Amino acid sequence: MTITIATTSVNIMQNNRYTIIDLGSNSFHMLTVEKTDDGFNVLAKHKRKVRLASGLDAQHNLNIETIENGLACLRYFKEVLNDIKPLKLIITATAALRLANNRDIFITQAESILAHPVNLISGIEEAETIYRGVAFTERTDEQLLIIDIGGASTELVIGKGENIIVAQSLSMGCVTWLANYFSDNKLNNENFNHAIAMANVVLQPTIESYTQQGWNLAMGASGTIQALQEINTAQQLGSTLTLPLLNKVKQMCIACESIDKLQIVGLEASRIPVFASGLSILIAIFEAFNIQQLKPSQGALREGLISIIFSDKTTSPFKI
């Protein structure tokens, strides 16, 4: 598969801006940075909750309303791009569009709006790029376990430095788990236990290979983990994210009784709809891999794509 980077006809000395558009299963993101001698500075961030994965029907077709919501977001992104005028641009699509049988309808219109190609990346490519993003921003020599819970997939990667040791993309995410196990809007032990148990079923085939490799540091790169960190910071529940802390937050959710009544100090309103479903997946990962503590990472998929732009490499994980 080839990732296409489109370059504008602007002199590089006059414009050092690089933009990533990530068509995720939960949110659409647009990140623009300016390259510096020692890395990059963030120029602008834009995010819209589109929740593509929730628009998939039983036949894995995106419904018209979801398609229109996504395209409306891209029209807004295009207006911003016209002002930013980046030197280079990468647009990627992930799990929800991988699943959608009618993805070509959306992608064709998206490419027309943005006047650039949309790159549909595989689950393994997504996992490897997430790892590159963490390695690019964290710059640690520790052997890492990276966890990223997306809208329709969860990526698990072990790596050290620039070397990826094992990578998996699993078919579960906070949007799909919301539809499957919290569709009645209730936050109770039954729904949480069912969601956690089914996440454990998905995780079982991966456990042996990951525990055999081992890791020195577990890091999380998803909205769920960022939300938990924000709750922990606001309430000072613990020094780091642990399984007892996650279970404490789960009980806070259950005390609220339903998603539309979910209010936890430190939890942003935009994160509420998929928080419980993402939390259930993370609890299952902690249990399955016996994780003692988890550190949030500043890097993920978009930062991995930035590292690819900066390196201009034509080798793995993408051909450019």
Backbone as a ProteinNet text record, in pm:
[ID]
protein_1_A
[PRIMARY]
MTITIATTSVNIMQNNRYTIIDLGSNSFHMLTVEKTDDGFNVLAKHKRKVRLASGLDAQHNLNIETIENGLACLRYFKEVLNDIKPLKLIITATAALRLANNRDIFITQAESILAHPVNLISGIEEAETIYRGVAFTERTDEQLLIIDIGGASTELVIGKGENIIVAQSLSMGCVTWLANYFSDNKLNNENFNHAIAMANVVLQPTIESYTQQGWNLAMGASGTIQALQEINTAQQLGSTLTLPLLNKVKQMCIACESIDKLQIVGLEASRIPVFASGLSILIAIFEAFNIQQLKPSQGALREGLISIIFSDKTTSPFKI
[TERTIARY]
84.1	0	87.9	44.3	122.4	49.7	120.4	69.5	112.6	19.2	49.3	57.6	166.8	182.1	173.3	75.8	59.4	136	211.6	294	240.7	225.7	180.6	297.3	265	369.6	416.8	453.9	502.2	647.3	732	873.3	890	971.8	987.3	1045.6	1125.4	1182.5	1075	967.1	860.6	749.2	743.9	633.5	683.6	688.1	737.9	626.2	504.3	387.3	351.3	312.3	277.2	145.2	52.9	-80	-112.7	-170.8	-221.9	-372.6	-448	-591.5	-616	-673.7	-698	-848.4	-899.8	-1042.7	-1067.6	-1073.3	-1087.5	-1229.6	-1245.9	-1377.1	-1464.9	-1403.3	-1477.3	-1473.4	-1354.6	-1337.8	-1255.1	-1277.6	-1190.1	-1097.5	-968.3	-868.4	-792	-754.8	-661.5	-554.6	-430.8	-317.3	-219.4	-183.8	-84.8	32.1	152.4	273.4	370.8	464.6	575.6	703.9	784.2	907.8	1010.4	1080.8	1188.6	1315.7	1426.1	1553.7	1551.6	1475.8	1474.7	1340.2	1253.4	1123.5	1019	910.5	805.8	726.2	663.1	569.4	429.4	330.7	192.3	139	96.3	39.1	-111.6	-180.5	-326.7	-376	-482.7	-551.4	-700.5	-761.3	-906	-961	-1076.7	-1135.3	-1285.6	-1346.2	-1492.7	-1533.2	-1633.5	-1686.6	-1783.7	-1737.4	-1820.2	-1878.1	-1801.3	-1840.5	-1887	-1797	-1826.4	-1872.6	-1804.9	-1835.1	-1979.9	-2039.2	-2178.4	-2275.5	-2227.2	-2312.9	-2311.2	-2241.5	-2238.3	-2361	-2432.8	-2549.7	-2508.2	-2605.2	-2576.3	-2502.2	-2515.1	-2445	-2312.3	-2270.7	-2146.5	-2147	-2260.1	-2269.5	-2290.4	-2218.9	-2239.2	-2373.6	-2450.7	-2578.2	-2555.2	-2654.7	-2642.9	-2613	-2679.1	-2659.5	-2513.9	-2454.8	-2316.1	-2222.4	-2248.3	-2167	-2173	-2292.9	-2308.9	-2241.3	-2249.7	-2181.9	-2030.9	-1978.6	-1835.2	-1791.2	-1868.4	-1833.5	-1844.6	-1942.6	-1955.1	-1831.2	-1780.1	-1657	-1540.6	-1532.8	-1422.5	-1433.9	-1554.5	-1570.2	-1515.1	-1537.2	-1480.4	-1327.7	-1275.5	-1130	-1070.9	-1140.2	-1090.4	-1078.9	-1176.6	-1169.5	-1046.2	-1017.1	-899.7	-771.8	-770.1	-652.9	-622.9	-724.9	-704.4	-629.9	-648.1	-576.1	-436.5	-425.7	-297.2	-196.1	-243.3	-157.9	-33.4	-54.8	60.7	146.8	274.8	366	334.3	306.2	274.4	151.7	77.2	-48.5	-61.8	-97.5	-135.1	-276.1	-359.9	-495.4	-506.2	-539.3	-554.3	-693.9	-738.4	-864.4	-834.9	-910.2	-877.5	-994.4	-1021	-1101.6	-1243.4	-1315.8	-1455.5	-1465.5	-1376.5	-1379	-1320.1	-1234.5	-1190.9	-1309.7	-1398.1	-1513.3	-1626.4	-1638.7	-1754.4	-1750.8	-1854	-1861.9	-1880.9	-1943.7	-1968.4	-1868.1	-1748.4	-1647.1	-1609.9	-1616.2	-1576.8	-1665.2	-1792.4	-1883.3	-1831.3	-1791.1	-1740.7	-1604	-1513.7	-1376.3	-1371.9	-1450.9	-1452.7	-1495	-1600.2	-1646.8	-1547.7	-1485.2	-1386	-1267.3	-1221.6	-1109.2	-1144.9	-1269.1	-1314.9	-1316.3	-1362	-1368.1	-1228.4	-1141.6	-1009.2	-906.1	-941	-850	-717.4	-725	-607.6	-652.8	-563.6	-600.2	-617.5	-712.3	-732.6	-667.6	-581.3	-509.8	-578.5	-637.6	-700.5	-592.5	-555.4	-444.7	-497.2	-418.3	-455.7	-440.5	-494.8	-484.4	-340.9	-259.9	-119.7	-44.8	-70.8	-7.3	-46.6	-172.3	-217	-141	-131	-60.8	85.4	151.9	293.5	313.9	220.8	232.9	208.2	114.4	91.7	220.4	285.1	410.8	514.6	526.1	621.2	591.7	462.9	425.3	467.6	449.8	491.2	643.6	713.8	860.7	914.1	847.8	890.2	877.6	771.9	747.6	810	814.3	862.9	1014.5	1075.9	1222.6	1280.4	1232.8	1280.2	1343.6	1438.8	1504.4	1436.3	1332.1	1260.7	1185.8	1170.5	1082.2	938.7	857.4	725.6	613.4	505.7	376.8	288.4	241.4	158.5	14.9	-79.8	-222.1	-294.2	-373.1	-453.6	-593.8	-691.4	-830.8	-900.7	-929.5	-997.4	-1147.3	-1215.1	-1359	-1404.5	-1328.5	-1368.3	-1256.4	-1138.8	-1028.5	-941.9	-867.9	-772.2	-637.2	-536.2	-401.9	-313.1	-238.8	-144.5	-8.8	93.2	225.9	332	428.8	550.2	666.1	749.1	865	970.1	1087.9	1198.1	1273.3	1287.3	1352.1	1274.4	1343.4	1278.1	1227.1	1249.3	1215.8	1081	992.1	862.8	877.4	843.3	863	737.7	622.6	495.4	386.5	295.8	188.2	60.3	-50.3	-181.2	-285.2	-383.4	-501.1	-622.5	-696.1	-807.2	-940.9	-1038.7	-1169.4	-1258.1	-1220.5	-1305.8	-1265.2	-1363.7	-1336.4	-1446.5	-1425.1	-1520.8	-1656.1	-1659.4	-1787.7	-1861.6	-1791.9	-1857.6	-1898.4	-1817.6	-1853.7	-1971.5	-1982.5	-2100.4	-2225.7	-2221.1	-2337.2	-2369.9	-2268.1	-2289.5	-2329.4	-2275.2	-2290.4	-2348.2	-2363.9	-2425.4	-2536.9	-2596.3	-2697.9	-2824.2	-2845.8	-2963.4	-2938.4	-2816.8	-2781.2	-2752	-2760.6	-2746.3	-2599.7	-2563.8	-2431.6	-2452.2	-2436.6	-2456.4	-2352	-2346.8	-2248.7	-2267.7	-2393	-2420.6	-2359.9	-2382.3	-2327.7	-2175.7	-2120.4	-1974.3	-1913.3	-1968.4	-1912.4	-1919.3	-2031.5	-2045.8	-1943	-1928	-1833	-1690.1	-1654.2	-1518.8	-1494.1	-1591.7	-1576.9	-1557	-1633	-1620.1	-1488.7	-1440.8	-1309	-1200.8	-1216.6	-1120.9	-1119.4	-1234.9	-1241.3	-1157.9	-1170.3	-1093.2	-944.2	-906.6	-766.2	-696.7	-772	-712.3	-605.4	-628.7	-526.9	-394.3	-393.8	-272.7	-188.5	-245.4	-181.9	-45.2	-35.3	89.9	205.9	184.3	294.9	340.4	247.9	284.8	354.9	303.7	365.9	502.7	521.9	654	756.8	717.9	810.3	836.6	732.3	746.3	768.4	764.5	784.9	826.4	891.8	933.7	837.2	764.9	676.2	554.1	435.9	311.3	264.3	228.6	184	54.4	-31.1	-159	-169.7	-231.6	-233.6	-373.4	-475.6	-611.4	-688.8	-806	-892.2	-939.6	-966.6	-1009.1	-903.2	-778.6	-668.7	-645.3	-655.5	-643.3	-755.5	-876.6	-989.5	-965.3	-913.1	-882.9	-775.2	-675.4	-571.2	-628.2	-720.8	-784.2	-867.1	-938.1	-1014.6	-919.8	-811.3	-713.9	-649.7	-617.1	-557.9	-655.5	-781.8	-883	-914.2	-916.6	-958	-842.4	-722.1	-603.5	-630.9	-674.4	-709.4	-587.1	-478.3	-358	-241.7	-122.3	-3	5.5	-62	-61.7	-187.6	-209	-327	-300.9	-384.2	-373.4	-509.5	-512.4	-640.4	-734.6	-686.6	-778	-836.1	-755.8	-807.2	-914	-889.9	-988.6	-1118.9	-1109	-1230.5	-1303.2	-1228.2	-1290	-1370.4	-1312.2	-1382.5	-1503.2	-1490.6	-1605.3	-1721.1	-1691.6	-1796.7	-1858.1	-1777.6	-1833	-1933.8	-1899.2	-1991.5	-2121.7	-2108.6	-2226.4	-2316.2	-2255.1	-2333	-2418.6	-2377.4	-2454.5	-2573.4	-2572.4	-2682.3	-2702.3	-2676.5	-2696.5	-2597.6	-2574.5	-2477.9	-2523	-2652.5	-2698.7	-2696.5	-2671.4	-2656.2	-2511	-2421.3	-2281.4	-2213.8	-2175.2	-2100.9	-1995.1	-1869.2	-1756.3	-1662.8	-1617.4	-1526.6	-1401.7	-1374.1	-1258	-1290.7	-1412.1	-1451.4	-1516.9	-1456.8	-1511.9	-1642.6	-1733.3	-1864	-1851.4	-1754.4	-1738.9	-1698.2	-1640.3	-1593.6	-1700.4	-1809.8	-1908.4	-1966.5	-2014.2	-2085.6	-2007.4	-1875.8	-1798.9	-1703.1	-1717.6	-1621.3	-1634.6	-1755.6	-1775	-1731.5	-1763.5	-1725.7	-1574.5	-1507.9	-1362.2	-1299.2	-1356.7	-1306.9	-1316.5	-1424.8	-1440.9	-1332.8	-1298.4	-1191.7	-1057.8	-1032.1	-904.4	-892.7	-1001.2	-999	-964.8	-1025.3	-996.2	-848.2	-791.6	-649	-561.7	-592.4	-517.7	-522.1	-640.8	-656	-583.7	-600.7	-544.4	-392.4	-332.9	-187.1	-121.9	-202.3	-151.8	-69.3	-123.5	-54.8	-64.2	50.4	54.9	25.2	74.9	48.7	64.5	-1.4	-4.1	23.7	110.7	144.8	84.7	12.7	-37.5	77.6	59.6	159.1	104.8	194.1	155.8	151.1	208.8	214.6	119.9	77.3	-7	0.5	-111.2	-112.6	-67	-122.3	-89.7	57.3	112.9	254.3	341.3	292.7	364.5	369.3	258.5	254.5	344.2	351.1	442.7	586.9	620.9	757.9	789.3	686.8	706.3	730.3	651.3	671.6	812.3	854.2	983.8	1099.3	1081.8	1190.6	1200.7	1084.7	1079	1129.5	1114	1158.9	1058.7	1105.5	1018.6	1015	1055.3	1057.2	945.3	939.3	837.7	828.4	708.1	582.6	501.9	540.5	467.1	560.3	508.6	579.4	524.1	609.9	567.9	603
-118.4	0	123.6	228.1	350.4	463.7	533.5	655.4	771.3	854.9	967.7	1094.7	1168.2	1299	1400.8	1491.5	1593.1	1717.5	1775.6	1892	2011.1	2123.8	2244.2	2310.5	2403.7	2472	2597.2	2579.7	2689.7	2663.9	2763.8	2748.1	2707.1	2603.3	2550.4	2654.7	2748.4	2851.3	2950.7	2957.3	3050.8	2983.6	2851.4	2782.2	2650	2637.7	2517	2448.5	2454.5	2399.2	2262.2	2173	2036.5	2002.1	1944	1914.5	1766.7	1713.8	1576.7	1583	1511	1493.7	1345.4	1317.3	1180.2	1158.1	1075.2	1044.4	923.1	948.1	840.6	789.5	680.2	617.6	691.7	769.9	849.4	997.6	1050.1	1192.1	1211.1	1323.3	1370.1	1475.6	1462	1554.6	1618.4	1744.4	1809.3	1877.6	1838.4	1890.4	1955	2079.8	2150.4	2190.4	2159.3	2191.3	2267.9	2333.1	2397.1	2329.9	2287.3	2216.5	2311.5	2263	2338.6	2254.1	2310.9	2238.1	2115	2122.2	2009.9	1938.4	1958.2	1890.9	1971.3	2005.4	2084	2160.7	2267.5	2343.2	2324.6	2306.1	2293.1	2431.1	2443.8	2570	2574.8	2462.8	2461.2	2318.8	2303.4	2175.6	2197.5	2106.4	2110.9	1969.8	1959.8	1828.7	1838.1	1736.7	1726.1	1582	1568.8	1436.8	1393.1	1308.4	1259.6	1122	1038.8	903.7	820.4	807.2	725.8	585.4	527.1	387.4	368.9	471.8	459.5	465.1	506.9	513.3	387.9	284	157	73.2	26.5	-57.8	-204.4	-293	-436	-495.4	-433.6	-480.5	-406.7	-330.8	-253	-149	-82.2	32.2	158.2	265.5	393.3	452.1	502.8	564.4	705.6	757.2	885.3	999.1	999.1	1108	1115.2	1000	996.9	1043.2	998.3	1043	1194.2	1250.3	1395.9	1471.1	1417.8	1481.2	1483.2	1371.1	1362.9	1458.9	1467.1	1555.5	1701.9	1733.8	1871.6	1910.9	1818.2	1843.7	1870.8	1793.3	1809.3	1941.2	1987.9	2119.5	2228.8	2213.5	2308.1	2298.7	2175	2156.7	2222.4	2210.4	2267.8	2419.1	2483.1	2627.8	2666.1	2588.3	2615	2590.6	2483.2	2452.6	2564.8	2627	2735.8	2852.3	2869.4	2974.1	2928.3	2802.2	2751	2730.8	2678.8	2651.7	2569.1	2446.3	2365.3	2324.1	2306.4	2257.6	2113.1	2031.5	1891.1	1853.6	1757.4	1714.7	1563.5	1496.6	1354.8	1342.6	1267.9	1238.2	1086.4	1039.7	896.1	864	743.8	690.4	556.6	526.4	407.8	309.9	258	136.9	145.7	254.2	260.4	252.4	320.6	315.3	184.4	120.3	-14.4	-109.9	-90.3	-178.9	-149	-23.9	18.8	-37.7	-111	-165.1	-55.7	54	164.9	279.2	245.6	347.7	429.9	370	442.8	565	555.8	670	787.2	758.3	863.8	912.4	820.7	858.6	941.4	903.1	978.6	1122.5	1142.6	1278.4	1354.4	1283.3	1346.8	1397.2	1315.8	1355.7	1475.2	1481.4	1594.3	1723.1	1713.7	1831.8	1881.7	1789.7	1827.6	1844.5	1797.5	1805.4	1735.7	1627.5	1546.8	1401.6	1306.6	1165.9	1131	1040.8	984.6	847.4	825.7	699	609.9	500.8	404.3	308.1	316.8	235.9	111.2	6.4	-118.8	-106.1	-203.8	-202.6	-210.9	-295.7	-308.6	-179.6	-118.7	9.6	117.1	113.9	208.3	185.6	59.6	27.3	70.9	41.2	75.5	227.1	299	444.5	507.1	451.3	497.3	480.1	364.9	344.1	448.2	474.6	574.6	710.3	743.2	870.3	879.2	768.8	766.9	776.2	695.6	697.8	835.8	900.3	1031.9	1138.9	1130.1	1233.4	1199.9	1072.2	1035.2	1022.1	976	963.7	890.6	768.8	686.4	558.7	504.6	379.3	258.2	282.1	172.1	87.8	-42.3	-125.9	-92.9	-53.5	2.3	-91.1	-89.3	-142.6	-21.4	-5.8	107.9	60.1	132.2	101	220.6	196.9	303.9	250.2	302.1	260	360.5	320.2	407.1	385	439.9	425.6	286.4	221.9	89.6	-13	27.1	-68.1	-28	-125.6	-101.7	-155.3	-69.3	-107.3	-134.1	-244.2	-283.3	-307.3	-240.2	-250.1	-259.6	-348.8	-350.6	-311	-220.3	-177.4	-118.6	-97.3	-34.9	53.6	180.9	273.7	282.4	262.3	265.3	128.9	26.5	-110.8	-154.1	-197.3	-252.4	-403.3	-456.3	-599.1	-678.6	-631.5	-698.3	-591.2	-604.4	-506.2	-577.8	-533.8	-590.2	-479	-495.4	-408.8	-498.5	-474.6	-560.7	-492.9	-572.7	-519.4	-491.4	-390	-338.4	-194.3	-110.5	30.1	91.8	214.7	276.4	303.9	329.3	353.4	222.1	120	-8.6	-75.5	-60	-118.2	-44	85.2	160.2	101.8	77.9	24.4	-117.3	-196.4	-338.1	-364.7	-286.1	-322.2	-212	-91.9	16.7	82.8	9.8	67.4	107.8	51	87.8	211.9	270.8	395.8	375.1	250.4	226.7	205.1	261	238.1	154.2	23.8	-67.7	-179.3	-260.3	-369.4	-467.3	-495.1	-591.5	-547	-422.3	-373.6	-367.9	-316.6	-310.8	-450.5	-543.3	-678.4	-746	-726	-784.4	-724.5	-592.4	-525	-567.9	-576.9	-617.9	-763.2	-849.7	-991.7	-1010.6	-939	-953.5	-894.8	-789.6	-736.2	-838.7	-907.1	-1013.3	-1125.2	-1158.3	-1260.6	-1217.6	-1091.8	-1039.6	-1041.3	-1013.8	-1003.3	-1138.4	-1242.9	-1372	-1422.3	-1418.6	-1472.8	-1395.9	-1273.9	-1191.3	-1201.2	-1250.3	-1237.3	-1305.5	-1427.6	-1502.5	-1433.6	-1391.6	-1330.9	-1199.8	-1123.9	-996.1	-1015.8	-1106.4	-1127.7	-1193.7	-1273.9	-1332.4	-1225.5	-1126.1	-1017.5	-926.6	-897.1	-811.7	-665.5	-580.2	-436.1	-374.7	-261	-187.3	-75.9	-26.5	86.4	71.7	83.4	82.5	226.3	259.9	395.7	390.9	489.1	495.4	617.3	599.6	707.4	734.5	718.9	736.4	838.2	877.4	971	919.4	788.7	729	748.6	724.3	735.7	881.9	971.1	1113.3	1157.9	1106.1	1141.3	1094.1	973.4	921.6	1004.8	1046.7	1130.9	1265.2	1320.5	1447.3	1431.3	1318.5	1290.2	1275.9	1202.3	1180.7	1311.5	1397.1	1527	1613.3	1613.1	1695.7	1646.9	1513.7	1458.4	1405.2	1398.5	1347.7	1209.7	1118	983.6	896.5	923.3	842.7	905.7	850.3	906.3	868.3	761.5	715.7	633.6	593.4	514.2	367.5	311.9	172.2	106.4	-26.7	-98.1	-57.9	-45.2	2.2	140.5	229.2	361	349.2	263.9	244.3	190.3	96.4	40.1	142.7	231.9	339	431.2	463.8	549.1	475.7	344.8	265.3	276.4	269.8	283.1	422.8	524.6	660.4	662.5	592.9	585	516.4	404	326.5	408.5	491.2	575.2	676.8	710.8	806	739.2	606.3	521.9	519.1	629	629.1	724.7	702.3	784.6	929.7	952.3	1090.9	1164.3	1090.4	1153.7	1150.8	1105.7	1087	1221.5	1244.1	1363.4	1323.7	1336.2	1305.4	1424.8	1467.6	1581.8	1551.8	1639.7	1622.1	1563.9	1509.9	1448.9	1554.4	1579.3	1677	1625.9	1718.7	1681.7	1609.1	1647.8	1586.1	1439.4	1399.1	1261.1	1168.8	1224.9	1147.1	1028.8	1045.2	933.9	803.6	810.2	686.6	656.9	728.2	709.7	572.7	532.5	404.7	287.2	292.2	182.1	174.8	290.5	291.1	243.5	284.6	242.1	90.7	30.9	-114.6	-188.5	-138.3	-200.3	-186.9	-70.7	-49.5	-136.9	-153.1	-242.2	-384.3	-428.6	-563.3	-576.8	-474.4	-478.6	-485.7	-405	-410.2	-551.1	-610.6	-744.2	-849.6	-844.1	-948.2	-948	-829.6	-818	-789.6	-790.3	-768.6	-639.7	-532.8	-403.4	-340.3	-298.4	-240.4	-91.5	-22.4	120.7	163.3	273.4	320.8	470.4	511.1	652.7	705.2	816.5	874.1	923.2	910	958.4	1079	1169.4	1285.1	1251.4	1137.7	1100.9	988.3	983	874.2	875.2	844.4	830.3	957.2	1070.5	1194.1	1230.1	1211.4	1239.6	1140.8	1016.2	918.7	960.3	1014.4	1062.7	1184.5	1270.2	1384.1	1335.5	1232.9	1180.4	1126.2	1069.9	1020	1136.4	1241.6	1359.6	1414.9	1426.2	1486.1	1400.3	1266.6	1178.2	1164.7	1180.8	1161.6	1023.3	924.2	789	719.7	629.4	553.9	406.9	379.7	243	223.6	102.6	66.3	172.4	199.3	128.9	177.1	285.3	332.1	354.2	333.8	374.2	510.3	606.4	743.9	780.6
0	0	0	-69.1	-76.9	-6.2	81.7	143.3	54.9	17.3	-69.8	11.1	-5.4	54.5	-57.3	-47.1	-149.5	-109.3	-204.4	-177	-254.5	-187.4	-254.5	-325.8	-413.2	-489.4	-416.7	-289	-207.4	-173.4	-185.4	-154.8	-9.4	16.1	151.6	246.1	194.1	279.8	326.2	254	290	369.3	364.1	429.7	485	616.3	680.9	758.2	703.5	770.6	714.2	804	767.9	836.4	761	815.7	804.1	910.9	916.2	936.1	854.5	877.8	903.8	1018.3	1063.7	1069.2	978.1	973.5	1062.7	1192.7	1289.6	1300.8	1371	1386.5	1485.6	1574.7	1671.7	1633	1612.4	1580.9	1454.6	1388	1280.4	1340.6	1314.3	1366.6	1251.8	1269.9	1179.6	1264.7	1242.1	1318	1221.9	1248.7	1167.9	1256.6	1210.4	1285.9	1197.8	1263.6	1194.7	1240.1	1144.7	1176.3	1235.6	1338.7	1400.6	1397.3	1442	1439	1528.5	1639.2	1734.1	1741.8	1643.2	1644.5	1570.9	1640.7	1577.4	1681.9	1637.5	1718.4	1661.3	1747.9	1703.1	1666.3	1542.2	1495	1518.4	1490.7	1505.2	1521.6	1600.6	1617.1	1593.5	1519.3	1498	1514.6	1578.1	1609.2	1602.5	1540.7	1537.4	1571.4	1658.1	1692.5	1581.5	1491.7	1381.2	1413.6	1484.9	1525	1404.8	1308.3	1190.1	1228.2	1328	1362.9	1406.6	1468.6	1512.6	1395.7	1278.7	1160.1	1076.3	1121.8	1049.4	1085.4	983.4	1009.5	1018.5	1028	1044.7	926.6	810.4	689.4	668.8	770.1	765.8	654.9	638.7	548.8	631.5	595.9	662.1	620	715.6	678.8	622.6	555.5	485.4	582.2	697.8	794.6	841.3	870.5	915.5	805.1	682.3	569.2	555.9	563.7	550.3	663.9	786.8	900	878.5	829.4	803.2	694	587.8	476.5	517.4	602.4	652.1	731.4	811	885	789.5	682.1	586.3	509.6	485.9	422.3	513.1	642.5	739.4	739.1	742.1	737.4	611.9	499.3	374.7	384.9	447.7	466.3	547.6	650.9	733.8	653.4	575.6	492.9	394.3	341.5	246	310.4	441.6	513.5	555.7	597	646.9	534.7	420.4	304	342.8	390.8	432.4	314.4	342.2	240.4	204.7	306.3	284.8	366.4	313.7	374.8	361.6	472.6	469.7	525.5	456.6	504.6	518.5	638.4	660.4	712.1	680.9	732.5	799.2	905.5	985.2	995.5	1115.1	1131.3	1075.8	1103.1	1057.9	907	837.4	691.3	638.8	716.3	678.2	681.1	778.2	795.1	696.3	655	575.9	434	396.6	260.9	157	198.7	105.6	126.3	174.6	203.2	80.1	-39	-159.8	-183.2	-143.1	-157.7	-75.6	48.6	135.9	89.3	60.9	26.5	-101.6	-202	-327.7	-304.8	-224	-196	-107.2	-14	72.6	-8.8	-103.6	-187.5	-275.4	-318.2	-398.3	-316.1	-193.1	-105.6	-70.5	-32.4	16.5	-95.4	-215.8	-330.6	-302.4	-225.9	-193.6	-175.1	-196	-176	-29.4	-2.1	131.1	133.8	230.4	244.1	346.5	302.9	393.2	441.1	567.3	617.7	689	686.7	751.4	902.2	973.8	1118.9	1166.7	1102.9	1142.4	1112.3	997.6	965.2	1066.6	1109.1	1210.8	1341.1	1383.9	1508.3	1501.8	1390.8	1377.8	1374.2	1312	1305.9	1442.7	1518.5	1656.1	1736.7	1721.7	1794.7	1754.3	1625.1	1578.7	1640.8	1655.1	1716.3	1861.9	1936	2076.3	2086.5	2005.7	2008.8	1970.4	1874.3	1825.7	1933.4	2014.1	2115.4	2251.1	2287.6	2420.7	2425.9	2317.3	2308.5	2430.3	2450.6	2561.9	2509.2	2584.4	2548	2611.8	2690.1	2755.4	2652.9	2682.6	2601.2	2640.2	2539.9	2565.7	2523.5	2601.1	2557.6	2532.8	2408.9	2372.2	2351.9	2413.4	2404	2343.9	2239.6	2179.9	2154.9	2227.9	2212.9	2122.8	2001.4	1907.4	1908.9	1807.4	1800.4	1761.2	1670	1620.9	1628	1671.5	1686.1	1804	1855	1962.7	1917.5	1925.2	1882.6	2003.6	1997.4	2101.5	2035.1	2084.8	2022.9	2131.4	2110.2	2192.3	2102.3	2151.2	2074.7	2165.1	2106.7	2179.2	2082.5	2117.9	2026.2	1896.1	1784.6	1654.1	1610.1	1691.6	1653.4	1710.1	1621.1	1660	1672.3	1789.1	1816.3	1782.6	1826.3	1795.7	1790.7	1694	1677.7	1637.6	1697.6	1666.4	1661.6	1575.4	1573.2	1594.3	1701.4	1740.4	1712.3	1673.6	1633.4	1753.4	1828	1935.7	1960.7	1989.4	2013.8	2096.5	2140.6	2233	2168.5	2037.5	1970.8	1947.2	1899.7	1875.5	2007.5	2111.9	2242.9	2304.9	2275.7	2319	2254.8	2125.1	2053	2096.8	2127.6	2158	2303.3	2398.6	2539.4	2628	2573.4	2650	2569.6	2477.8	2389.7	2464.8	2584.3	2664.5	2749	2735	2804.1	2953.1	3000.8	3144.4	3183.3	3297.7	3356.8	3482.1	3466.8	3578.8	3570.9	3676.1	3680.4	3565.6	3531.7	3425.1	3292.8	3253	3126	3128.1	3238	3247.9	3244	3321.5	3326.6	3190.2	3118.2	2985.3	2889.2	2893	2803.7	2833.2	2960.9	2999.9	2959.2	2982.9	2948.6	2798.4	2717.1	2572.4	2521.2	2585.2	2550.5	2583.2	2695.1	2731.2	2628.7	2571.8	2466.7	2346	2308	2193.8	2225.2	2349.3	2388.5	2404.2	2434.8	2471	2372.5	2240.6	2148.7	2148.3	2202.7	2198	2324.3	2431.5	2563.4	2568.3	2520.3	2534.4	2464.1	2339.8	2264.7	2328.1	2384.4	2445.6	2579.7	2661.5	2792.1	2777.6	2673.9	2649.5	2617	2538.5	2504.2	2623.9	2699.4	2816.8	2780.4	2881.7	2862.3	2995	2986	3105.3	3141.6	3041.4	3062.7	2973	3031.2	2954.6	2936.4	2812.2	2782	2703	2726.2	2658.7	2571	2452.4	2353.5	2301	2385.7	2335.3	2417.1	2363.8	2433.2	2567.5	2575.4	2701.9	2809.1	2772.2	2868.9	2906	2807.8	2838.5	2932.3	2909.7	2996.5	3139.5	3154.4	3287.5	3355.5	3279.4	3335.5	3382.8	3304.8	3342.5	3470.4	3481.8	3604	3722	3702.1	3809	3853.2	3757.7	3791	3869.5	3826.1	3892.4	4033.3	4052.2	4181.5	4265.4	4205.2	4275.3	4336.9	4251.3	4296.4	4322	4249.6	4265.3	4192.1	4213.2	4149.5	4002.1	3963.2	3825	3798.9	3672.6	3639.2	3672.5	3756.9	3799.5	3787.2	3800	3793.2	3907	4031.8	4136.6	4105.5	4046.7	4010.3	3902.1	3802.3	3695.4	3752.2	3843.6	3903.5	3990.1	4052.5	4130.2	4038.1	3921.9	3826	3768.3	3748.9	3702.6	3801.7	3930.6	4031.6	4030.6	3998.7	3982.6	3868.3	3759.9	3645.5	3685.2	3753.9	3794	3887.3	3971	4062.4	3987.5	3864.5	3782.9	3714	3704.9	3657.7	3506.2	3436.2	3291.5	3224.6	3095.5	3022.6	3016.4	2998.2	2987.9	3122.5	3232.3	3363.3	3411	3325.9	3365.4	3390.2	3512.3	3550.8	3652.1	3611.1	3697.9	3694.8	3810.2	3815.8	3732	3636.7	3549.3	3414	3396.5	3269.5	3180.6	3064.5	2971.4	2911.6	2884.5	2829.9	2696.3	2614.5	2482.5	2490.7	2603.6	2619.2	2678.3	2728	2804.3	2726.6	2601.2	2535.7	2526.8	2503.2	2481.7	2596.4	2707	2815.9	2881.6	2916.7	2985.9	2899.3	2771.9	2681.7	2665.8	2653	2646	2775.3	2888.3	3019.3	3034.7	2989.2	3001.5	2922.6	2804.5	2725	2796.3	2853.3	2921.6	3046.1	3120	3236.8	3192.4	3082.7	3032	2994.5	2934	2896.2	3021.3	3122.2	3247.9	3306.4	3306.8	3365.9	3283.8	3151.7	3065	3065.7	3070.3	3061.7	3197.2	3302.3	3437.8	3445.1	3390.4	3389.2	3528	3578.3	3712.3	3710.7	3608.1	3597.2	3451.7	3418.1	3280	3278.1	3185.7	3170.2	3040.1	3042.9	2917.8	2829.9	2700	2603.9	2529.4	2491.4	2411.5	2262.7	2224.2	2083.1	2048.9	1922.1	1872.3	1719.8	1653.6	1508	1436.9	1473.6	1401.7	1415.7	1535.5	1555	1477.6	1464.3	1381.8	1236.7	1187.3	1049	1030.6	1132.1	1126.2	1114.6	1190.2	1183.2	1044.8	977.6	841	744.9	758.2	673.9	692.5	818.5	846.8	795.9	803.7	762.5	611.7	541.2	395.9	353.8	443	409.9	319.6	239	150.1	191.5	315.5	365.8	466.5	526.4	622.6	733.1	787.7	766.9	647.4	582.2	466	348.5	229.7	107.9	67.7	59	31.5	-111.6
[MASK]
++++++++++++++++++++++++++++++++++++++++++++++++++++++++++++++++++++++++++++++++++++++++++++++++++++++++++++++++++++++++++++++++++++++++++++++++++++++++++++++++++++++++++++++++++++++++++++++++++++++++++++++++++++++++++++++++++++++++++++++++++++++++++++++++++++++++++++++++++++++++++++++++++++++++++++++++++++++++++++++++

